Amino acid sequence: MTGTGTAAVELQGVDKAFGSVRALAGVDLTIDAGEFVSLIGPSGCGKSTLLRVVADLEEPTAGSVAVAGTSARQARLDQRYGIAFQQAGLLDWRTVAENVELPLQVHGVGKAERRRRAAELLELVGLTEFAGSRPAELSGGMQQRVAIARALAPSPRLLLMDEPFGALDEMTRERMQAELLRIAGETGAAVLFVTHSIPEAVVLSDRVVVMSPRPGRITEIIAGRRPPVAADDLVPDSLDPEAVEDVRETGAFFEAVTAVREALRKGAATDGPAG
């Protein structure tokens, strides 16, 4: 499910150190337009740091970072990516629609266009009827859908997601996985997704990037099992995770899960002391 043209992300020789602690070492990775790539590895391996480097929230110690053909700094200023974290981070005093509008308001988009875009996105994530609600009135899964809608507000070609479903119960998490696949399919956005869950990484991704213990290096890249489902097959008001469940029942899915697990074990066994 990769696209064509300029890569969504291109990393070359990326290192990152925090004082004497080396978090990342020699990371090379290209993510194509429209591709879904997950980062997985042991806690502290630099997955979130790598995502923050792409987002220009951290500056690499060495190496180069390009996002949609420009520097990470320029991509951030141009709103070429959207970002979502484990906590939805919604503003309690703003309505759902006003939360979605926030990135556009910050960049001076007019009120009428902000409202039009928010309505479009709330329809996309199946929350039109909650536009006037406050975040506290929504479930955790619904809040995450608002956060995804907000991340999509500037029409980015890249979504950066740091364990966005980690705090959800299993059933809600599965629904959100199906929802994310539908949204990625409809928008054509590339996704860089950080997770600790091997099954989640496999079922969502075109490729699963396995990282070593600190300093984080890419040890293996394994083909994921992202469902080849047309966007229309996952509609906003059903949130039916059946397409994801179908993938989970295949032999290819179990083989990929085993391959990722073995790659993680191999990396943990062969890597030297953290440096």
ChimeraX attribute file (.defattr): number of C-alpha atoms within 10 A of each C-alpha:
attribute: neighborCount
match mode: 1-to-1
recipient: residues
	/A:1	15
	/A:2	13
	/A:3	15
	/A:4	10
	/A:5	9
	/A:6	14
	/A:7	19
	/A:8	27
	/A:9	23
	/A:10	21
	/A:11	19
	/A:12	15
	/A:13	15
	/A:14	21
	/A:15	23
	/A:16	24
	/A:17	16
	/A:18	9
	/A:19	7
	/A:20	7
	/A:21	12
	/A:22	17
	/A:23	23
	/A:24	29
	/A:25	22
	/A:26	17
	/A:27	19
	/A:28	16
	/A:29	16
	/A:30	16
	/A:31	23
	/A:32	23
	/A:33	22
	/A:34	23
	/A:35	25
	/A:36	27
	/A:37	26
	/A:38	27
	/A:39	25
	/A:40	25
	/A:41	30
	/A:42	18
	/A:43	12
	/A:44	15
	/A:45	20
	/A:46	25
	/A:47	29
	/A:48	20
	/A:49	20
	/A:50	25
	/A:51	20
	/A:52	17
	/A:53	22
	/A:54	27
	/A:55	22
	/A:56	19
	/A:57	14
	/A:58	14
	/A:59	21
	/A:60	20
	/A:61	15
	/A:62	15
	/A:63	16
	/A:64	19
	/A:65	25
	/A:66	19
	/A:67	26
	/A:68	22
	/A:69	15
	/A:70	17
	/A:71	17
	/A:72	25
	/A:73	18
	/A:74	15
	/A:75	19
	/A:76	17
	/A:77	12
	/A:78	13
	/A:79	20
	/A:80	21
	/A:81	27
	/A:82	25
	/A:83	21
	/A:84	23
	/A:85	19
	/A:86	17
	/A:87	17
	/A:88	20
	/A:89	14
	/A:90	21
	/A:91	14
	/A:92	12
	/A:93	11
	/A:94	16
	/A:95	18
	/A:96	29
	/A:97	25
	/A:98	21
	/A:99	24
	/A:100	29
	/A:101	27
	/A:102	20
	/A:103	19
	/A:104	21
	/A:105	15
	/A:106	8
	/A:107	12
	/A:108	10
	/A:109	15
	/A:110	10
	/A:111	12
	/A:112	9
	/A:113	13
	/A:114	22
	/A:115	17
	/A:116	11
	/A:117	21
	/A:118	27
	/A:119	19
	/A:120	15
	/A:121	26
	/A:122	23
	/A:123	16
	/A:124	20
	/A:125	22
	/A:126	19
	/A:127	20
	/A:128	16
	/A:129	10
	/A:130	17
	/A:131	18
	/A:132	12
	/A:133	14
	/A:134	19
	/A:135	22
	/A:136	14
	/A:137	12
	/A:138	14
	/A:139	12
	/A:140	19
	/A:141	20
	/A:142	19
	/A:143	21
	/A:144	24
	/A:145	24
	/A:146	29
	/A:147	25
	/A:148	25
	/A:149	30
	/A:150	28
	/A:151	25
	/A:152	27
	/A:153	22
	/A:154	21
	/A:155	18
	/A:156	20
	/A:157	21
	/A:158	30
	/A:159	25
	/A:160	21
	/A:161	22
	/A:162	23
	/A:163	17
	/A:164	25
	/A:165	24
	/A:166	16
	/A:167	13
	/A:168	17
	/A:169	11
	/A:170	11
	/A:171	11
	/A:172	17
	/A:173	19
	/A:174	20
	/A:175	17
	/A:176	22
	/A:177	21
	/A:178	24
	/A:179	23
	/A:180	19
	/A:181	25
	/A:182	23
	/A:183	22
	/A:184	20
	/A:185	21
	/A:186	14
	/A:187	16
	/A:188	18
	/A:189	24
	/A:190	27
	/A:191	30
	/A:192	22
	/A:193	26
	/A:194	25
	/A:195	21
	/A:196	16
	/A:197	13
	/A:198	20
	/A:199	19
	/A:200	21
	/A:201	27
	/A:202	27
	/A:203	26
	/A:204	24
	/A:205	25
	/A:206	21
	/A:207	21
	/A:208	26
	/A:209	25
	/A:210	23
	/A:211	26
	/A:212	30
	/A:213	26
	/A:214	24
	/A:215	23
	/A:216	27
	/A:217	25
	/A:218	20
	/A:219	17
	/A:220	16
	/A:221	18
	/A:222	17
	/A:223	15
	/A:224	25
	/A:225	25
	/A:226	22
	/A:227	19
	/A:228	11
	/A:229	13
	/A:230	11
	/A:231	14
	/A:232	10
	/A:233	11
	/A:234	22
	/A:235	16
	/A:236	18
	/A:237	11
	/A:238	11
	/A:239	19
	/A:240	18
	/A:241	19
	/A:242	13
	/A:243	17
	/A:244	21
	/A:245	14
	/A:246	12
	/A:247	19
	/A:248	19
	/A:249	10
	/A:250	11
	/A:251	10
	/A:252	13
	/A:253	19
	/A:254	16
	/A:255	12
	/A:256	21
	/A:257	24
	/A:258	14
	/A:259	18
	/A:260	26
	/A:261	16
	/A:262	12
	/A:263	21
	/A:264	21
	/A:265	14
	/A:266	14
	/A:267	21
	/A:268	16
	/A:269	11
	/A:270	10
	/A:271	14
	/A:272	12
	/A:273	8
	/A:274	13
	/A:275	14
